[in-house]
C-alpha cells in the first residue's frame, strides 16, 4: 500500500485530521494505529480468508479497514463518530466490498448486524477497539448469535488480561468467564504507546479469540447461567452463599445446591471455573 494512501502512515493521519478539521476525541478512546508493520502482523494473526466476511468496530480513519478490504470478501465497519465518516469514506470509499455503517455497535441487534452480512457463513471480528467500549463489546460478541469464528482485537493490555484471566487471578471476572465458556483465548503480543497517534498513557495488546465449535449449550439456558455467574461474583469480598442470597436465590436452597455440587459455601466465586459455575447453575435451575 502506498504511503500517501495508507491511513496508518503518520503523515496521512495528520493530513486527514487537518483537512477535515478534526482532533482525536479522548472521551471516545480515539488513538489511531500508526505502525504499519504491527498492523500487518495483526492482520496475519486474524487469518482472514478471501471468502470470509469481517466485522470491524470503530474503524476510525480506516487503516485496518483498508487492509481488510484487500483480503476479505466483505467488510462491515461500524463507526459511531459521524465526524469520522468523511475521512473514512476518503480512505476506503473505492473498496466496493467495504460497507461503512454509521451506528453505535452496542445498540445494534444481531438482526441489524446480520442484515449487512447476507449469506455469510463465517464472520471474523477484527478491530482496534475503542478502549471505552472494550468490555461491553466483548460481552456482546460472546453472547451474540452471529456466525462468529474469531475475534482479533487490539485493546488495552489491562483489558486483555481481564478477558484472558484464569480462576483465582485478580482480573478474573464475568468477562473472562464468558470468554472461557464460549472461546479459547490468548494474548499474542504487546503494542507500545508509540504505535498510536495520539499516544495513549498505557500499553496495549493484541488478543486472539477463537469460538468453540459447536457453541456450548446448557439446559438451563445462557441467560440463567450468566444470572448465576454474575450473582455469585457480584461482590468480590463476599462468600458465594452470601452473593447468591443477595442475588435473589433462597439461602436454604442455595446451601443445599452448593453441597450437592461440591462447592464450599464459604469460598469466593472467583476461584471457580466457568464449568463448575455451569454445574451450579444447572442444579439451581433444577431446584427452582
N, C-alpha and C positions, 0 to 999 in steps of 0.2 A: 504494500500500500504506500503510495507516495506521501511524503511528509506533509506536503501542502494541503492534503485532503484528510490526513489521519487525525481524527478527533482526540487521539491520545497524545499528540505532539504538543508540547507546551506553547509553541508559537501559534498553533491553530486554536488552542483553548483561549489564549489571550485575545486573538482576533475575533473569535465568535462572541466572547463576552463583551468586547469593545463595540463591535458592530451592532449588537442587539441591546446595548446599554444595560448589561446585567452584572450583578455581583452574586457570588455564591451565597446561598442562604444557610447560615449556621443552624438556624432553627429546624431546617429540613434535612440536616445532615448531608449537605451537598459538598462532597470532596471528590473532584474529578480525577480519575486514574490517569496518570501521565507517564507511565513506564511501559512502553510498547512491548519490551521483552517479557515482563511479568504478565502482561495482559495476554500475550500469545501463549504463554505457559499455562495460564488458567483455561484458555480455550482448548488446549490439547488435553488437559485433565478432564474436561467436561465430556469429551469423546462424542461430540455431536455428529450424527450420520447424515448423509445427503438426503435421505428420505424421511428425516425426522423433523418434528416441529419444536420450537423453543419459545418458552415464556421468559421474558425479561421484565423485571420490576425495577423501575427507576432508571431508565436508560440515560438520563442526563443529557450530555451533548452528543452521545452516540458512538463513543469509542468502541465499546464492546458490541454494540448493535451492528456496526459496520462489519466487524469480523464474523459475527454470527450469520449475517445476511449472505456472506460469501460461502458459508458452509452448509447451512440448513435448508430444508425445503421451504419452511415458513418460520417467520419470527414475529411474535406479537409482543410489542413493547408497551407496557402500561406506564404512563407518566402522569403524575398528579399536578406538577407545576406547569401551568399553562404558559408561563413566561419562557419556558424551555422549548416549547413546541416549534417555534420558528427556527431556532438554530438546529434543533434535532431534525427537522424536515430538510434543512440545508445539507446536513451531513449524510442522511440516509434516504433522502427522497427519491434518488434514482434507483434504489433497490426495490424492484417490484414485488419481491417476496416478503418485504417488511411492512407490517401494519402498526402504526402508532395509535394507541388507544388512550385518549385523554380522560383519565379516571383515577379514582382512589382505589388501589388494589384491594385494600382491606374491606371496601364496601361492595366489591363485585362478588356475585354468587357464582357457584360452579356453572350454572346455566349460562350466565353472562359470559363467562370465560370460554365455555365450550362453543358458543356461537361464533367465536373467532378462530376456532380450530376444526373446521368442518372436515370430518373423515379422518382426523388424526388418531392413529392407534398408539403412538408413543409421544409423550411430551417431556422435554427436559427443561428444567428451570435453571437459567444461568444469569447471574446478576451481580453487580456491585450494589449490594442492598443499602438503601438509605439507613444509616445507623439507628435512627429514631423509631423505625418500624420493624427491626430485625426479629424480635421475639414474637410479636403479633403475626408477622408474615409467615414465620416458620411454623407456628402452631396452626395457622390457617392452611398451609400447604400439607402438613402432616394429616390433617383431618379431611382434606379435600377428596372428592370423588373423581377428580381428573385422572386420566391415564398417565400419571407421572411415573417416570422411570428413575429420575435422579435430580438432585439439586447440587449445583456447583456454585458457591456463593462466596463473595468477598465481604467479610464482616469484621467488626472489632474483635480483637483476639479474645477479650474477656467474654464476648458473646459466643464465640466459637467454643470456648472452654465450657460454658454453660450448656450448650447444645450437645456436646460430646461427653459430658461428665458421667461418671460411674457412681453406683450406690456407695454412700459413705463419704464421697468427696464434697467439699464445701460448696461447689457450684451446682450440685445435683438438685434438680427440682422438676417441675411438671414438664418443662420443655424437653429436658433430657429424657424423661420417662416416655414422652410421646415419640421422640426420635428413636429410642431403643425398641419401642413396640412395633413401629412401622418400618424401620430402616436399619441399615448398617452405616455408621458414620465415622469419619476420621478427619483430623486436621492435617492438611497437606504441607503447608509452609507458611511462614510469617511474611508479612508485607510491611516494610518500614514506612514511617510518615512521609519521607521524601519522595515517595512514589505517587503522591497526590498533590493537587492544587485546589484549594489551599491545603497546607499540611495540617492534618489533624494532630491532636495532642496525645494520641495513643497509637500503639502498634495494631495492625490489622492481621487477618489470617484468611487463607482460602480453605474452605471446608468442602469435602466431597461426601455426599449422602446418596446412598442407593436404596431405593424402596424394595422391600421384600416381595417376592412373587411366589405364590399368590399373597395378597394382602392378608394379614392376620385377621381372623374373625373371632368374636367372642359371643357366647349365647345370650349374655345379659345386655348386649348392645354397647357400642362405643360410648355413647353419651353417659351411660351408667358407670362404665369403667372409669371415665375421667371425672365423674362426680365423686366417686370413691377416692381416687388418687388425689384430687385437689383437696378433698376434705381431710384425708389422712395427713397431708403435709402442710396444711394451711398455716399453722403456727409452728415454726421450726423448733421452738423450745418446749413445746407441749408433747406429751406422750401420745401415741397413736390412739389409745382409747379415749383420751380427752378430746382430741381433734375430731374423731368420728362422732362423739357425742355432741360436740359443738356444731357439727355439720348436719345434725338432724337425725342421726341414727340412734335408736333406743339403746341405752347403755347396756342393759342386760342382754339384748340381742347381740350387740357388738362384742361383748365379752365372750359369749358362747361361741360366736363365729371365729373370733381370734384364736380361741383354744382349739376349735375344730381344725383350722388350717395350720396350727403350729406356730403362731406369732405371739410373742410375749407382749401383753398389754402395756407394759411399762417402757417399751422401746420407742424410739422416734422413727417415723416412717421413712426418713431419708436414707436409712441403711438398707431398705428393702428394694429388691429388683422389681421391675415392672411385671415380670412373670409372677412373682409372689403376690403383688398387689392385684393382679388379674384373678388369681386364685381366691383372694379375699373378696373381690367384687362379685364373683360367681356365687360364693357362699352367702354373702349378704343378700344378694338378689333372690336366692332360693328361700331365704328366711323372711322375706317381706310379704 
